Amino acid sequence: MYTSFTRQLKLSYREQEVLQLISYEYSTKEIAHLLHICYETAHSHRKNLLRKLDAKNAAGMIRVAFERNIL
């Protein structure tokens, strides 16, 4: 886990938008509607965020984002 904190994160603008909406407790379906993208695309952004932030769930994503000053 230590090495994941030293690695520089590269989140796309859209991933940052999705992460922000997740932090406001929006579902994937709601995020897709708000950003005018299909559900599958919103789901892909969520999966990419989980991988990039090395998290198991949305709570973990938000925790890591706060620890790294992303949110």
C-alpha angles and dihedrals in degrees: 000000000000092000092054089061093053094051116093112242120225109197119175119233090253092050089052090052092050092047090052091051091047088054087057089054098251116157122235090255092052091047091052090051095046094048094040093237130124121268092248091056092050089048090051091052089051092050091048091051091051090052097043093046092042091231133146098212145358093280089055091049091053093046093051092044090055093045090053094042092243092128 
